[in-house]
Amino acid sequence: MKSLPSVLIRRRLFLALVLVGLFVAVSVHAATYHDDQALGKRLASLAKDAPRVCRVQTIATSLDQREVWLVELGAGTEEDRKTRPAMLVVAGIEGNDLVGSALVVSWLEKLVEERADDPNVAKLLETTTLYAIPRLNSDAAERFFATPKVETLVNGKPCDGDHDGLVDEDGPEDLNEDGLITWMRVEDKKGQYILDPNEDRLLMKADGLKGEAGKWRYLVEGIDNDKDEAWNEDGVGGVNFNRNFPYNYTFFAPDAGIHQVSEAETRALADFVVNHPNIGIVLTYGMADNLLKTPEGAKSFPRRQPATALDADDVPYYRAFGELYRETLGLEKEMEGASEPGTFGDWMYFHRGRLSLSVRPWSAALAVKLSAKDDEKAKDEKDKDANEEEKDESGTPAKKRGGKSKKDDDERSKDQREQLSWFDGHAPEAFVSWKPFEHPDFPGQRVEVGGYAPFAQANPPESVLDDLAAKHSGFLTELAARLPRVEMGRIKCTHRGESIFDIELHIENTGFLPTLLAHGRRSGEVHPTRLVLDLPAERFLAGTRTTYLPTLKGSGGDAEMRCTVHVPDQREIRFQIISTLGGRVEGVIDLTDATIYAN
């Protein structure tokens, strides 16, 4: 056998190295689920690779001494970044949200990577400040990587969940030692559930009006440690950070905390928001969702009563962003939204007056909907071919002959069956087969352990993360591009003689959003846009040094300011346009270009 020429060997070696390099590059930036250590390293690497536009800082430390990181993207000085239009993205605010964290990290990396080649991204980072907290509840998220794996929404703060004077004394156990805290179904006449007649892996509530009697209990995997005949009712923790904010806070709720912003992480987030009033858009990844379906609004509320719905004038913006989001995902119709008490997103709108979007980035119901859309055409073609082959002599398709079975008439758990079918096809490990278990608390009774694995129903399999991350990255970037932006428009000066000038200024909003939402005015938490001329007050014959402007509508809304000044010793006047959410503009009015008034 002849040996290959050395040149050919070198070429093949070079090609192999290139391919390995490409693989490594893709792997480094692939969307994935990070434990706390890996997340910290990835963010540190991002800041190290792009120090001019990326900074990472710690804003809080968790009970288990994990850092809560804040990432800031934007060029320029700190003062520049704090006065530019800004957007804040928060993920991992609920303990089982791993997917939101993965999407945020992918988006940040994509922006940093593309800024050199994409002028739109470069401009965005020069004119906008982007803040992101990839994971607020780091302690709860870490349980995804622990053994046994147990899903929880709350942190590890000790709590007397069943009010018996003991703390965290009855948590779940991994009975079958498979490394997962799943579920138990116990055959018991006192139970509220029956087996789904169409899918015996699923349980559904018995309906007494249908003559059904419950036959099963449905419990978290574990034993009754405190012998109070309640199973796993007082496990480790804690506080759900997305129930810990002031608006619509539920006092004495088991996961809401002892008071509003009671946790170091939620207090740090609230303080950050207050100290950065330039944040005009907030997006929170979590269980609440106002993008899948547009929330309803109200024109007015009873006097001295707090708002309980969006201001009707703000609803069109929520509708526009919802339509953009659904179009990005490929959804043709709205799905059911969700609302929860005490959420960060609601606090940001109702108390802080900002446009606040909440997203549940993935669910099995969403996956089913998108899969159904993709498969609809192929399925129709397949059914058509099958019906043509199976027509009887009368021409009636075989599938139409006869009636539905009694089982098929039961639609109560149709959605759950479709979701389980999706998991069977895309992530079969998400559902653990039911296996018998001799349970010490239920002697002589049939007990099975299995069901959905922890975190499976809240987070997609990693195989779909890259596609989901690409869609969310595009949406987040488009969202940031729609912040309000103030600019100076036309300037007109007329010289009236004796160093007296009439000045007419037109201020424009070139951004999509208005400089102030309707509820922002109602809350009083957003200062109005103002124009400041750098002249002593005594120089104004008409008008004032500071002029407060009305709300500038988005997409070209403008306002006009007029004044008359006496300036015998200068030919330039400096001005500032200061908008809390629309940025800051500085410039000079050149009086030498003034039109000379003539009688």
N, C-alpha and C positions, 0 to 999 in steps of 0.2 A: 504493500500500500504506500503510495507516494505521499510525502508530507506536503502540507499547504505552503505556498510561498509566504515569506515573512511579511510582505506588504499586505497580503490578504488577511493574514492573522491579525495584524495591527488594526486593519479596518473593522474586522469582526469584533475585536476587543473594544474598539472605540464605540461601535454601535451598541454593544452590550452595556457599556458604561453609561451611554446616553439614556438607554431604556431604563436602567436602574435609577439614574438621576431623575427621570420623569416620574417613575413610580414613587420614589421617595418624596418628590415635591407634591404629588397628588395626595400621598398618605398624610403628610404633615398638615395639609389644609383640608382634609376630609372631615365632614361633620361626624362627630362621635360623642359618646357620653363620657364625660371626664369625672374622675374622682377629684377630691379637693387638691391633692398635690399636683396632678396633671393639669388641672385648670390653672393653678397658679403659675406653673412653668410656661404654659402656652401664652398667658397674658404677659408675663415678663419678657418672653421672646418677642412678642409683638411690639412692646415698648422699646426694646433694645434695637430692633431692626428699623424702627421709624421714629426716632426721638424727636424729630421736628414737628410731627403731627400727632403723636400718640403718647399719652401719659397714663400711668396706672398708680393708684394710691389706695390705701386701706382706710375705710371710713368707719369700721366697727370690728369688734372681735366677739365671736360667738361664745356661748357657755362652754363649749368644748375647745375653746382657744383656736378656732379657725378664723382666718381673715375674711372679711367681706370686702371685695374689690370694687372699685369704681374705675372705669376706663373713660378717658376723655380724648376725643379726636377733634383736631382743629389746629390750623396754623396760626402763627402770630403770638403776640404777648399775652400774658394772663389777663390783662385789662381788656385787650381786644376780644378775647374769647368770652369774657363774662358779659360783654355788651352786645354781642351778636345774637341773632335769632338762634334758639337752641331747642333740641329735642332730647328727651330722656326715655330710655328703654330699660325696663326692669323685668328680670326673669328670675325663676327660682324662688319666688315669693311664697309659694306653697311648696311644702316639702317634697311632693312627688313630681314636681315639674323638672324633669331632666331635659326634655326636648326643647323647652324655651331657652335654656342655657346654651345648648348646642347651636341653636339657630342664631343667637346673639353673637357668639364667638365667631361663627362662620361669616356673619355679616361684617363684623369689624375687620377681620382678616381680608375679606374681599375688597373692602374700601381701601385699606392700606396698600394692598397689592396692585390695585387698578389705578391708583392715583397718578402714576407716572405715564400711563398710556391713554387714559380716558380723561379728556379735558373737562367733561361734566363733573366727574368725581373730584378732580383737582380743584375746580371752582367751588364745589360744595364745601370742601374742607378749608378753603380760604375765606369763605363768607358765612359759614355756619359752625356752630359748636354742637357736637354730638356727645351726649353722656350715656353710659350704659353700665348697669349693674347686672352682670351675668348670673349671679346667684346670691340671693339675699339670705335664704335659709340653708346655709351650707351644712349644718349638723344633720338635718333631716335627709338631705340629698345623699349624704355619705352612707346612709343605710342601704342604698341601692347596691353598694359595692361591698357590704359587710356580709358575714355569714352568722346566723341565717339572715336572708334578705327579708326585710319587713317594710311594708309601705306605710308611710304616715305623712300627714299634712303638717304636723306640728314639730316644734323644736323639742329639746330634751329637758325642758324646765320641769322640775318635780311638781306633780299636781295630784290632788285628791279627787280623781274623776268621779267616784261614786259617793263622795261625801260621807265616808265612814270613819274619818279620822286617821286613816292610813294613806300613805303616799305610794303610788306606783306598785301596789302589791299584787295586782292580778293582770299580768300581761300575757301575750300569746306565747306558745311554745311550738317548736318544730317536732311534732309528734313522730312523724315518719322519717325524720332525719334526712330529708332530701335537700336541705339548705334553703328552703323556702317556707315562709309563713303563708299558707294558702287558706283553705276553708274546710269546714266540717258540715256534712249534712247528716242529721240524726233522725232516724225513723221514729216518730213520736206523735201520738194522737193529739198532743197539746200544741203541736207545731202549726204554723200559719201557711205552710207551703205544700204544693203538690208538684209532682214531676210534670214537666211540659210533655203533653202527649205526642208532640211532633219531634221532640229532641230531648231524650231522657238524661242528657248531661246537664240540662238546665232545670231550675226550679222556678215556679211562679206562684204568686199569691192565690190561695184558694178563694173562690167567689161563692159565698153562701147563697146568693140569689140564683146561682146555677145549680144549687144542690151539692156543692163541693165541700168536703170536710178536709181540713188540713191534716197532713200525714208526716210532714217533715219540719225539723228545725234547721235553720241556716245560721252557722256560727263561725267566727274566726277560729282558726286552728289553735288549740290549747286546752288547758284544764282549768277547773275552778279552784284557784289557789287559796282563796279566802273562804271557801265553802259557803258562799251566800247565794248559791244557785243562779249566779249570773257569771257568764264566761267572758274573760278577757276585757272586762269593762273598765279596768283601771291600769292601763299599761304605762309605759314610759312617756312622760310629757303630758301636755305642753300647750304651747300657744301657736295658733295658725296666724302667721304674720299678715295674711290678707283678710283677717277679721279684726285687726288690732288698730284700725284707724278711726278717727273721730266721727266721720259722717255715718249715720245710721248704725252706730256701734251698739252691740247687744250686750248690756250689762249682765254679768253672771253666766253668760254662755260658757260651756265647758272648754272651748278652744279660743276664746276671745282675749284672754289675759285679764289681769286684775284691774286694769284700767286702760284707756286709750294710749297708744304708743308706749306701752309698758316695757318693751324689750329693747335692748341696746341696738339691735339692727333696725327696728322700725323707727326708733327715735333718731338714729343717724340719718336714715333716709328722709324723714320729715325735716330735720335740720338742714340737710343739703338742699332740699327744694326751697325752703325759705331763704337760704343764702344765695340762691341762684334764680332770681326773679325773671331772668331772660328765657326760662323754659316755657315755650309756647305750645308744644305738643308732648304728650306723655303716652307711651304705649306699654301696657302691662301684660305679660304672659301669665296666665293662670286659669282658674276655673270659670271666672266671670267672662262674658263675651257680649260685646255690643257691635260687632262687625258682621257676624253671620246673619243678624237680623237688626234692622234699624230700630232703635228705641223710640217709644212714643214721646211726644212733647206736650207742653201745656202753655197756654198764652198768659195765664196769670194764676196767682195763688192767693188764698185768704190773707188779709192784712196781718202782718207780723208773724206769719207762719213760714217755716223753712220750705224751700223748694223740694219737691219730691219727684220731679220729672225734669227732663231737659227743657230748657226754654225753647218754645216753638221756633224761634228765629235761628236757633243753633242746629236744629234737626237736619236741615239740608246739608250741612257740612258732614255730619255723621253719616247721612245717607250716601253722600258722594264717596267718602272713604270706605264705607261698607261695599259699595258697588265695585270700587277699585280692588279691594281685597278679594272679593268673590271672583272677580274676573281673573285676578292673578292666580288663584287656586284652580280655576276651571269650573267653578260652580255657576250654574245658570239661574238657580233660584235661591231664595233665602232659606236658611235653616233656623231652628229654634236657638235663640240666644239664651243667656243665663245671667242671673244677678245674685249677688251674695251680700250680706250685711257687713259693714265695716271694712270695705275693700279700699285699697290704696287708690284705685282708679276713680271711684266715686268721690273720695275726699278731694282729689285733684280737680275735679270739675265743680262739685257743689260748694266746696269751701274755698278753693284756690282759684276758681274761675278759668281754668285752662281746658283746652280741648283734650279730652282724656279717652283714649281708646283701650279697650280690654279685649284680649284674644285668647281663646283656648286653641293653641296651635295645631293640636291633633286630637282626634278621638276615633274610636272604631266606627261611630256613626258617620263621621266625615269620610273615613276611608271607604266605607261601603258606598256612600253616595258618589264619590269620585270614580270608584271601580265600576259602578253600575253605568255611569255615563260612558266610560271607555268601552265597556263590553256590550252596550246596548245594540249598536249596529251589527256587530258580529253575531249576537244572539238572535236578533230578528232574522238574519239570513239563514242561520242554522235551523231555526224553528220552521221557517218557510220551506226549506228543503225537506225536512222531516215530515211535515204535514202533506206535502205533495206525494211523498212515497207511501203514506199510510191512509190515504183516502179510501173509504169503502165504496161500494157500488153506487150509493146515493150521492156521492161527492162530498160527504161530510167528513172533515178531518177526524182521525181517530182520537185525538186528544180532546175533542169536543163531545164525544159520545159519553153518555152517562152523566151523573151529577157529582158534586164534590162529596168527599167523605166528611164525616163528622169532625175528624181531626183537622182537616184542611179549613174548616169553618172557623177554627179558633185562631184569632189574630192577635191575642193579647201579648204574646212574646215574639211576634214576628221580627221586630227590630233586633232582639237579642239573638234570635236564630241566624239572622243575616250576618250579624257581627261575628258570631262564632264561626260561621262558614268562611268569612274573610280571614280570620286567624288560621283556620285549618289550611287555607291555601297559601298564606304569606308568612305566618309565624306560628307553626304548630306547637312550639314549645311554650307559647303563651297560656295554653290551657293544659293543666295537669290532670291526667285521667283519674277518675275517682277510684280509690282503692280501699277495701275494708280495713278497719282498724279496731282492735279491742280496746275500747276506751274505759278507763277506770271509773269515770263519772256516770257511765251509762251501761251498767252490767246487764247483759241479756238483750240489749238493743242493737240494732244495725247502725253502725257508724261508718261513714266513708270520708276519707280525706282527699282533697283535690280542688278542682276549680281553677279560676284564673290565678296566674302567678302574680306576685306583687309587682306593681308598677306597669304591668302589661297593658292595662286599659287606659292608662294616662299617657303612655309614651310608645311611639311606633318602633318596630324593629329597626335596627341600625341600617339595614339594607335600603330603607327608603329615605334616610336622613338627608343625603346629598341633594336629592330632587326637591325635597321640602325646603331645605336651606336655600337653594337657588331661588325659589319662588318668594320666600320671605325676605331674602336680601334685596331683591328687586322692589318689593313692596315698601320696605323700610326706607330705602334710598329715595324712592318717589315721595314718600311721606315727608321726609326731611326737606325735600325740594319745594314743598307747598307751605312752608312757614310764611308769615307776613314779612314784608321787606319795605321799609320806607326809603324814599329817595327824593331829592330836590328836583322838581320839574322846572317849569318856566320861571324866570326871574325878570321882572320889569321895573326899571327905575326911571323916574321923571324928575328933572331938575327944575324946581319952581323959582330959582333965583335966591341970592343971599344965603347960599349953602343949605337950602331947605330942599329935601328930597321926599317924593312919594315913592314908597316901595311896595311892590306887589309880588308875593311869593306863592307858588303853587307846589304843594307837597303831595306826593303820590305814593300809593301802596302797590308795588309791582308783584307782590306775592299773591298766593291763592287765598289764604285765610285773611280775615279782617284783623286789624290791629287790636281788636278787643271783641271777644264774644259777648253776646247779649247777657249771658249769666255772669260774665266777667264784670260788666257794669253793675249788675245787681249785687254781686258779692263785695265789690269795692276793694278787691285784692290786687287788681291790676291798675297801675297808674296810667292815666290817659297820656297820649302822645303830646309832646309839647315842642314848640319852636322857641329857641333862645337866641336873641341878638346881643352881641357883645358891645353894648353901649350903656353908659350911665342913664339912670331913669330920667334925669332932667333934660336929656337930649330928645325925648319923645314929645312931639307936639300932638300926636294922635297915636293911639295904640300903646302897648306896653313892652317891656323888655322880654317877658315870658308870655307866650300865647298858648293856651291849652286848646288842642284841636279836637274836633269830633272824631268818632270812630271812622277810620278809613276802610271802606269796604275792600274786599279782595279783588284781584284781577283788574287793577286800574283805578280803584277808588281814590279820590283826591279831595283836598281841602285848600282853601285860599286864605291867605293872611295879608292884610294891608296895614300900613302904618306911615306916619309922616315924621321925619326926623330932621334935626338941625345939627349938622356936623361941619363946622367951619374949618376944622383942623385935621381932617382925615379924608381919604378917598377910598377906603376899604372898610367893610364891616364884616367881622367874622360871625358865623351863625352855627348853631347846632340843632339838629333834629334828634330828639331823644324819644324813642319808643321802647317801652318795656319789652315787648315781644317782637317788634319789627326792626330792632337794631338802632344804630346810631350813625348819623351822617354829619360830617363837619365840612365847612367850606367858607368861601369868601364872596361877598357881594361887591362887585367892582363898580364904584360910583362914577368912574371916568367914562364908562360906557352908557351913562344915563342919557335918556332922551331930553333934549332941552325944551322946556315948555315955552310956547309962544302964544301971545294973545291973538 
